[in-house]
Amino acid sequence: MNRTSVSKIALMCQIFSASAGLSLGAVGQDHSQPGQVTADQQKSNKADRELTQNIRKAIVGDKSLSMSAHNVKVISRNGTVTLKGKVTSDQEKKAIEDKATELAGPGNVTDELTVSSK
């Protein structure tokens, strides 16, 4: 199997798990900080699943974003979205936050993205 096929399969698994309300990145996260939203706290109600799925599709559909940006975590809880992960530039960070805000609404997005060169 070539690299492109493997990447597409991995992406489809990630989209499927996000739409099903599952978490791929909760392992090793510190749950001891009260009030901190983690990927395993994704709500499984239909509205939050659909919101997460739509934001994920918008991010993955933007081919100008890096693989790191495509892999950020999108966590929806009661209509409020938290973005977590690493991106390669401030422009990517803004683009992802803008996509989430467009779909979740102003004031409903918490941006916890960090800019990292790798």
Residue pairs with C-beta under 8 A, 6 or more apart in sequence:
11 60
11 70
14 24
14 56
14 71
15 53
15 56
15 57
15 60
17 23
17 24
18 52
18 53
18 56
18 74
19 49
19 52
19 53
19 56
20 49
21 42
21 43
21 44
21 48
21 49
21 52
22 42
23 39
23 40
23 42
23 73
24 39
25 39
25 73
25 84
25 85
26 38
26 39
26 40
29 38
29 39
29 40
30 36
31 38
37 75
37 77
37 82
37 110
38 75
39 73
39 75
39 84
41 75
41 77
42 48
42 52
42 75
42 76
42 77
43 49
43 76
43 77
43 78
47 79
48 76
48 77
48 78
48 79
49 76
51 76
51 79
51 81
51 103
51 104
52 74
52 75
52 76
52 81
54 103
55 74
55 76
55 81
55 99
55 100
55 103
55 104
56 74
58 99
58 100
58 102
58 103
59 65
59 69
59 70
59 72
59 74
59 96
59 99
60 70
62 69
62 95
62 99
64 95
65 87
65 92
65 95
65 96
66 87
66 88
66 92
68 85
68 86
68 87
68 88
68 92
68 116
69 87
69 88
69 92
69 95
69 96
71 85
72 83
72 84
72 85
72 86
72 87
72 96
72 113
73 82
73 83
73 84
73 85
74 81
74 82
74 83
74 100
75 81
75 82
75 83
75 84
76 82
76 104
79 104
79 105
79 108
80 104
80 108
80 109
80 110
81 100
81 104
81 108
81 109
81 110
82 109
82 110
82 112
83 96
83 97
83 100
83 109
83 110
83 111
83 112
83 113
84 112
84 113
85 113
85 114
86 113
86 114
86 115
86 116
87 93
87 96
87 113
87 114
87 115
87 116
88 115
88 116
88 117
89 115
90 115
92 115
93 111
93 113
93 115
96 111
96 113
97 109
97 111
97 113
100 109
100 111
101 108
101 109
